[in-house]
Amino acid sequence: MLHYFIKIVDNCFAGVVIAALLLVIILLKNRHKLIVGCALGLGFAAALIYAILKRNTGFAVREFYDLGVILPLLAALLLVCLLSWPAKKFYKNSELKPPKMLCAILSWALTLALAGLAAYVLPNIMLYPFEFAVGMDSIFNQDYLFKVVGYALGLLFMLLLGLSIYKIATEMPLLPLLSVIAASLLVFMLGQALEVSQILLTRGFIPRYGWLLNMVLSMLEHANWFIYGLAIILGLAGAAQWLRLKLSPMASGNPAEIRKQKAAERKQKRYCWLLFLLLLVTLLAITVGRYYENRGVELSPPMELPAVNGQIVIPLPTVNDGHLHRYVYKAENGTEIRYIVIRKSESGYGVGLDACDICGPTGYYERNGKEVVCILCDVVMNISTIGFPGGCNPVPLKFMISEGSLVIKTQDLENERRRFE
């Protein structure tokens, strides 16, 4: 249950925050409701097509999909940042009519941004349920129920977060609101720029300079900082709004109007407290919750197998149990090169280094007897893709099947020595 709650929070938090703030801009004057429907429809359609292709074919590659979504999303969010400030005077004064060109560009930017957020966040939401029954003989058991409950609670949690942000932001003064939006968009765009850099480096679209690779790796180790940054911005915004309501003078005159104002203020304060609670739970989920979930990770030493005539021979019966098997080969210069083997199907095996292009030689472990997980970034591997390049997958290692054994050439391991030095 905790596992899927954390996955939903981790996957959706930033997207929900930015979507809620964009909705405030879109609906600020109640003139652009059509944008919301069009944008969410486009994003949902893109996510659904990708999820179907990912589930049923080998055609869909997440890195390429993310690039196609994130780059237009970043461009749209940058336009929103640049255009929201000059547009603020038209929001303040309902008598002023903004230039049609400004309205058109801002509307298209908001539509593209909201569609991009939906297309970026929704694929995982659609695909997670297909993981629930992995390793189970039947869905009618307690483990499956806990996964469903964790997934549902995560979605409900995100909906409440988006609602509380929207309700608070709509009552904020314009200048503080635009400041919160600008700061949140900046933090979000930095996080997305990091993801783009990771994909470009992984796929070899940009040279893997040592300084650049080290910088990206260092930032990936602290990827939660972007969530912390958004949480701090929202927390300060909620506190400022609560304090403003607390110190604002009460209107005088009609008792009915006074009661109405008091009720509205109480409602706003409740949304502020709800936001504080949701932010606290978010931070606990991605820190304490993740630590608690992974607290039992203890890696057994990898097995060293003898090399004969430049080959390492692994009898297939020793790796046919469907679990992750870790091995080590000592190179000519003494470097220990780790590699992994797992049976993927009746006749398919995943063989790779215990390292990946982005996370380096931190390696992988098996969780709950059925998941292969990256130790550094906690990404769960799709076991069917182990042995293929891309993403956080293990670096593929050449092998062949001969006379009931899996054979790996030591020279292929020597060639990858640099990754473990």
Secondary structure, 3 states (H helix, E strand, C coil): CHHHHHHHHHHHHHHHHHHHHHHHHHCCCCCCHHHHHHHHHHHHHHHHHHHHHHHHCCCCCHHHHHHHHHHHHHHHHHHHHHHHCCCHHHHHCCCCCCCHHHHHHHHHHHHHHHHHHHHHHHHHHHHHHHHCCCCCCCCCCHHHHHHHHHHHHHHHHHHHHHHHHHHHHHCCCHHHHHHHHHHHHHHHHHHHHHHHHHHHHHCCCCCCCHHHHHHHHHHHHCCHHHHHHHHHHHHHHHHHHHHHHHHCCCCCCCHHHHHHHHHHHHHHHHHHHHHHHHHHHHHHHHHHHHHHHCCCCCCCCCEECCEECCEEEEEHHHHCCCCCEEEEEECCCCCEEEEEEEECCCCCEEEEECCECCCECCCEEEECCCEEEECCCCCECCHHHCCCCCCCCCCECCCEEECCEEEEEHHHHHCCHHHHC
